[in-house]
Amino acid sequence: MSGSILAELESICGPGAARAGRPDDSGAGFVASPATPRSVAELLHIAVERGLSVRPRGSGSKFHWGRGGEHPDLVIDTGRLNGMWDHDGATAIVAAGTRVEAAQAVLRSHGRRLTLDPPSPGATIGGVLAMNESGPLRHRFGGPAGQALSVSLVDSAGRFAETAEWEGPSGEVLTAALLPLEDLPEARRWVTRPVSTPTEVGELVAQVVTQDLALSGVEVDLPAAGTGTLALLLEGPAAGVATGAGRLARQLGPRAVIRAEPPQWWGRYSFGVSDVVLRIRVRSRDLHSVGYTLRDVVGLPVPVRGSAGAGVVHAVLPRGLSAARIGDVVVALKQVLLGRGGRVVVLTAPPELAAQMEMARPTDLL
């Protein structure tokens, strides 16, 4: 039967565009790379007829997130669904398999940009939207799923749809999205300040976010040991950015530094594929509650990095914890966050642990 399925997949996608799964395909039975939305629809028809489970994949940078330990029968690789058009105005239509960095490079040559900055190397538009993956610019522009003006997709039954009210993945395959554009900022400056505790971070962020400074990013890096850093990004006309950066540095005190380049950790994850990572949504003024709860439950400081301003941070748990122990940490955090409007999910974990725990679903990331 596998031979006949592969033949059907090749007949849809073309010679060499479908194959049996390899060890690096996360246990997938087959991988197919369609070049058009119609081919996506035909693949989904085949999947329904054959009873195959399906999962789309862009660059694969986030394939291990959440329920990444599942082994789909068919992976639909969106790499050939790439390109961008109608980008000469306030918006652009970008195909789902297009890498964000490639789209940004094209737009940059026209003095424009997408308001997306996902940390994952090679992240595609489809993956960024499906996982609502955002970087520091989330503080000003919000998450990618909320930025999309409309999305084109093929549902699990192989039907085409375009919607402005997409609420996250539920079995469909995204094929393109209408996204807003803006002019590249004339100037960018980062103001950084050393920080030592979650309480200090919360107090400083509370001071600066109320100012009329149009901050584009408010990020924190708190390692398990040593001094951390609070970094704030200002963008816009050169004169306004220079004035705002000076004002902000004075407000943050003598240890604040104005920089023309970001800190090395800016816009990067502090974790790898083998780490147990919690994604936490919390208001900046409640960040201290998360930090101290993590320390008390785990028994030692836990590194935290992310958007202190927008309230999306990641905590990397020590290696060697059992699934039950990780569950205790999550329960403790949920109790603390319950009355604070926050939430916590397990974003990544090694496969043997992920199989024993409740992992984040894509809808949990929206």
C-alpha positions as CSV (number, residue, x, y, z in Angstrom):
1,M,0.0,0.0,0.0
2,S,2.8,2.4,0.8
3,G,4.0,2.2,-2.8
4,S,0.6,3.1,-4.2
5,I,0.3,6.1,-1.7
6,L,3.7,7.4,-2.7
7,A,2.8,7.1,-6.4
8,E,-0.4,9.1,-5.7
9,L,1.6,11.8,-3.9
10,E,4.1,12.1,-6.7
11,S,1.3,12.3,-9.3
12,I,0.0,15.4,-7.4
13,C,3.3,17.1,-6.6
14,G,5.5,16.0,-9.4
15,P,8.6,13.7,-9.7
16,G,11.0,14.1,-6.8
17,A,8.5,16.2,-4.8
18,A,7.2,13.3,-2.7
19,R,9.1,10.7,-0.7
20,A,9.0,8.3,2.1
21,G,9.8,9.8,5.5
22,R,13.3,9.8,6.9
23,P,14.6,9.7,10.5
24,D,14.8,13.5,10.5
25,D,11.1,13.8,9.5
26,S,9.9,13.2,13.1
27,G,8.5,9.8,12.3
28,A,6.4,10.9,9.3
29,G,5.4,8.1,6.9
30,F,5.5,10.4,3.8
31,V,6.6,13.9,2.9
32,A,5.0,15.8,0.0
33,S,6.0,19.2,-1.3
34,P,3.1,20.8,-3.3
35,A,3.8,23.8,-5.4
36,T,0.2,25.2,-5.6
37,P,-2.8,25.5,-3.3
38,R,-4.7,23.1,-5.7
39,S,-2.0,20.5,-5.0
40,V,-2.5,21.0,-1.3
41,A,-6.2,20.4,-1.7
42,E,-5.6,17.2,-3.7
43,L,-3.2,15.9,-1.0
44,L,-5.8,16.5,1.7
45,H,-8.3,14.6,-0.4
46,I,-5.9,11.7,-0.6
47,A,-5.3,11.9,3.2
48,V,-9.1,11.7,3.9
49,E,-9.6,8.8,1.5
50,R,-6.6,6.9,2.9
51,G,-7.2,7.8,6.6
52,L,-3.8,9.5,6.9
53,S,-3.0,12.0,9.6
54,V,-1.5,15.2,8.3
55,R,0.7,18.0,9.6
56,P,2.1,20.9,7.6
57,R,5.7,22.0,7.9
58,G,7.6,25.0,6.8
59,S,11.3,25.1,7.6
60,G,10.7,22.8,10.5
61,S,12.1,25.2,13.0
62,K,9.2,24.8,15.3
63,F,8.1,21.2,14.4
64,H,9.1,20.0,17.9
65,W,7.0,22.6,19.7
66,G,4.0,21.5,21.6
67,R,2.7,18.2,20.5
68,G,5.7,17.7,18.3
69,G,6.2,14.2,19.4
70,E,3.3,13.0,17.3
71,H,4.1,11.0,14.2
72,P,1.9,12.1,11.3
73,D,1.4,9.8,8.4
74,L,1.9,12.7,5.9
75,V,3.9,15.9,6.3
76,I,3.0,18.6,3.8
77,D,6.2,20.6,3.3
78,T,5.2,24.1,2.2
79,G,8.7,25.1,0.9
80,R,7.5,25.3,-2.7
81,L,4.5,27.5,-1.7
82,N,6.7,30.6,-1.7
83,G,6.6,34.1,-3.1
84,M,5.2,37.6,-2.4
85,W,3.0,39.9,-4.5
86,D,1.0,43.1,-4.4
87,H,3.5,44.6,-2.0
88,D,3.6,48.1,-3.5
89,G,1.1,49.5,-1.0
90,A,0.3,49.2,2.7
91,T,0.0,45.4,2.5
92,A,1.5,42.4,0.9
93,I,0.3,38.9,0.1
94,V,2.9,36.4,1.1
95,A,2.8,32.6,0.4
96,A,2.9,30.4,3.5
97,G,6.2,28.7,2.6
98,T,8.1,32.0,2.2
99,R,10.9,32.5,4.7
100,V,10.3,35.7,6.7
101,E,14.0,36.7,6.2
102,A,13.6,36.3,2.4
103,A,10.5,38.5,2.3
104,Q,12.1,41.1,4.5
105,A,15.2,41.2,2.2
106,V,13.0,42.0,-0.8
107,L,11.0,44.6,1.1
108,R,14.1,46.2,2.6
109,S,15.3,47.1,-0.9
110,H,12.1,49.1,-1.3
111,G,12.4,50.7,2.1
112,R,9.7,48.6,3.6
113,R,9.2,45.8,6.1
114,L,6.8,43.3,7.6
115,T,6.3,43.9,11.3
116,L,7.4,40.4,12.1
117,D,10.7,39.3,13.7
118,P,10.5,35.6,14.7
119,P,13.6,34.3,16.5
120,S,13.5,30.8,14.8
121,P,16.1,30.6,12.0
122,G,14.5,30.1,8.7
123,A,11.0,30.6,10.0
124,T,8.3,30.7,7.3
125,I,5.1,32.9,7.2
126,G,2.9,29.9,7.6
127,G,4.8,28.6,10.6
128,V,5.0,32.0,12.3
129,L,1.2,32.4,11.9
130,A,0.3,28.9,13.0
131,M,2.5,29.1,16.1
132,N,2.0,32.8,16.6
133,E,5.8,33.2,16.9
134,S,6.9,36.7,17.6
135,G,10.1,38.4,18.7
136,P,10.7,41.8,20.4
137,L,8.4,43.7,18.0
138,R,5.5,42.0,19.6
139,H,5.5,44.8,22.1
140,R,4.4,47.4,19.5
141,F,2.7,45.3,16.9
142,G,1.3,42.3,18.8
143,G,1.5,38.7,17.7
144,P,1.6,37.6,14.1
145,A,-1.8,35.9,14.2
146,G,-3.4,39.1,15.2
147,Q,-1.6,41.1,12.5
148,A,-2.8,39.0,9.6
149,L,-5.6,40.9,7.8
150,S,-6.7,37.7,6.1
151,V,-5.4,34.2,5.4
152,S,-5.9,31.8,2.5
153,L,-6.1,28.1,3.4
154,V,-7.2,24.7,2.5
155,D,-9.3,23.0,5.2
156,S,-9.0,19.4,6.3
157,A,-11.6,18.3,3.7
158,G,-9.6,19.9,0.8
159,R,-11.8,23.0,0.4
160,F,-10.4,26.4,-0.3
161,A,-11.2,29.3,2.0
162,E,-10.1,32.9,2.6
163,T,-11.0,34.4,5.9
164,A,-10.3,37.6,7.9
165,E,-11.4,35.8,11.1
166,W,-8.9,33.0,11.3
167,E,-8.6,31.8,14.9
168,G,-5.7,29.5,14.7
169,P,-4.9,26.1,13.2
170,S,-7.5,23.4,13.4
171,G,-6.5,20.9,10.7
172,E,-6.2,23.2,7.8
173,V,-3.1,24.2,5.7
174,L,-2.3,27.8,5.3
175,T,-1.3,28.8,1.8
176,A,-0.9,32.6,2.0
177,A,-1.6,35.6,4.1
178,L,-2.4,39.3,3.7
179,L,0.0,41.2,6.0
180,P,0.5,44.9,6.8
181,L,3.7,46.7,5.7
182,E,5.4,49.8,7.1
183,D,8.3,52.0,6.1
184,L,11.7,51.0,7.5
185,P,12.4,53.2,10.6
186,E,15.0,56.0,9.9
187,A,16.8,55.2,13.2
188,R,16.9,52.5,15.9
189,R,18.4,52.7,19.3
190,W,18.5,50.3,22.2
191,V,18.7,51.4,25.8
192,T,20.0,48.7,28.1
193,R,20.3,48.5,31.9
194,P,21.6,45.7,34.2
195,V,19.0,44.0,36.3
196,S,19.2,41.4,39.0
197,T,15.7,40.3,40.1
198,P,12.2,39.9,38.6
199,T,11.0,42.6,41.0
200,E,13.5,45.1,39.7
201,V,12.4,44.3,36.1
202,G,8.8,44.8,36.9
203,E,9.4,48.1,38.6
204,L,11.5,49.5,35.8
205,V,9.1,48.3,33.1
206,A,6.2,49.9,35.0
207,Q,8.1,53.2,34.9
208,V,8.9,53.2,31.2
209,V,5.8,51.8,29.5
210,T,3.7,54.6,30.8
211,Q,5.9,57.2,29.1
212,D,5.0,58.5,25.6
213,L,8.1,57.0,23.9
214,A,6.5,54.6,21.3
215,L,8.7,51.7,22.4
216,S,9.0,48.9,19.8
217,G,10.4,46.3,22.1
218,V,10.8,45.8,25.9
219,E,12.9,42.6,26.5
220,V,14.5,41.1,29.5
221,D,17.2,38.4,29.9
222,L,17.5,37.0,33.4
223,P,20.0,34.2,33.5
224,A,20.0,31.6,36.4
225,A,23.1,33.1,37.8
226,G,24.7,36.6,37.4
227,T,23.3,39.9,36.3
228,G,20.6,40.2,33.7
229,T,19.7,42.9,31.2
230,L,16.6,44.9,30.4
231,A,16.7,46.2,26.9
232,L,14.3,48.7,25.2
233,L,14.0,49.5,21.5
234,L,13.1,52.9,20.1
235,E,12.4,53.4,16.4
236,G,11.4,56.3,14.1
237,P,12.8,59.6,12.9
238,A,16.4,60.1,13.9
239,A,15.9,63.2,15.9
240,G,13.0,61.8,17.9
241,V,14.8,58.5,18.6
242,A,17.9,60.4,19.8
243,T,15.8,62.5,22.1
244,G,13.7,59.6,23.4
245,A,16.8,57.4,24.0
246,G,18.4,60.1,26.1
247,R,15.3,60.7,28.1
248,L,14.9,57.0,28.7
249,A,18.5,56.5,29.7
250,R,18.2,59.3,32.2
251,Q,15.1,57.8,33.7
252,L,16.7,54.4,34.0
253,G,19.7,55.8,35.9
254,P,23.5,56.0,35.6
255,R,23.9,52.3,34.6
256,A,21.8,52.7,31.5
257,V,23.6,52.6,28.1
258,I,22.4,53.8,24.7
259,R,23.4,51.5,21.9
260,A,23.3,51.5,18.1
261,E,23.2,47.7,18.0
262,P,21.1,45.3,20.1
263,P,22.5,43.1,22.8
264,Q,23.7,39.7,21.6
265,W,20.8,37.9,23.0
266,W,18.2,40.2,21.5
267,G,15.6,38.4,19.4
268,R,17.1,35.0,20.2
269,Y,15.7,32.0,22.2
270,S,17.6,30.9,25.2
271,F,16.7,27.2,24.6
272,G,17.3,24.3,22.2
273,V,15.4,21.3,21.0
274,S,16.4,19.2,24.0
275,D,15.2,21.7,26.7
276,V,12.0,21.7,28.7
277,V,10.6,25.2,28.1
278,L,7.6,26.9,29.7
279,R,5.9,29.7,27.8
280,I,4.4,32.1,30.3
281,R,2.0,35.0,29.7
282,V,2.1,37.5,32.6
283,R,1.8,41.2,33.1
284,S,5.1,42.9,33.8
285,R,4.1,43.8,37.3
286,D,3.5,40.2,38.1
287,L,6.8,38.9,36.6
288,H,8.3,38.8,40.1
289,S,5.6,36.3,41.2
290,V,6.6,34.0,38.3
291,G,10.3,34.3,39.0
292,Y,10.1,33.5,42.7
293,T,7.5,30.7,42.3
294,L,9.9,29.0,39.8
295,R,12.8,29.4,42.2
296,D,10.8,28.0,45.1
297,V,9.3,25.1,43.3
298,V,12.3,24.0,41.3
299,G,14.7,24.7,44.2
300,L,17.1,27.0,42.3
301,P,16.9,30.1,40.0
302,V,15.4,29.4,36.6
303,P,16.5,31.5,33.5
304,V,13.8,33.7,32.0
305,R,13.9,35.6,28.7
306,G,11.3,37.4,26.6
307,S,9.1,40.3,26.4
308,A,8.6,41.9,29.8
309,G,6.5,44.6,28.2
310,A,4.1,42.4,26.2
311,G,4.1,39.8,28.9
312,V,5.4,36.7,26.9
313,V,8.5,35.0,28.4
314,H,10.1,31.6,28.3
315,A,11.6,29.8,31.3
316,V,14.1,26.9,30.7
317,L,13.8,24.2,33.4
318,P,16.9,22.3,34.7
319,R,17.6,19.1,32.9
320,G,16.9,15.8,34.6
321,L,13.5,16.7,36.0
322,S,10.9,14.0,35.7
323,A,7.5,14.5,34.0
324,A,5.8,14.4,37.4
325,R,8.2,17.0,38.7
326,I,7.6,19.3,35.7
327,G,3.9,18.8,36.2
328,D,4.3,20.1,39.8
329,V,6.1,23.2,38.6
330,V,3.3,23.9,36.0
331,V,0.5,23.4,38.6
332,A,2.3,25.8,41.0
333,L,2.6,28.4,38.3
334,K,-1.0,28.0,37.3
335,Q,-2.1,28.6,40.8
336,V,-0.1,31.8,41.0
337,L,-1.2,33.0,37.6
338,L,-4.9,32.2,38.1
339,G,-5.8,35.4,39.8
340,R,-3.4,37.5,37.7
341,G,-4.9,36.8,34.2
342,G,-1.8,34.8,33.2
343,R,-1.2,31.3,31.8
344,V,1.6,28.8,31.4
345,V,2.1,25.9,28.9
346,V,4.9,23.5,28.2
347,L,6.2,24.6,24.9
348,T,9.0,22.1,24.3
349,A,10.4,18.9,25.9
350,P,12.4,15.9,24.8
351,P,10.1,13.3,23.1
352,E,10.2,10.8,26.0
353,L,9.0,13.6,28.4
354,A,6.5,15.1,26.0
355,A,4.7,11.8,25.6
356,Q,4.0,11.9,29.4
357,M,2.8,15.5,29.7
358,E,0.2,17.8,28.5
359,M,2.0,19.9,25.9
360,A,1.0,23.2,24.3
361,R,-1.4,23.2,21.5
362,P,-1.2,25.8,18.7
363,T,-4.3,27.4,20.0
364,D,-2.6,27.9,23.4
365,L,-0.1,30.1,21.7
366,L,-2.6,32.6,20.3
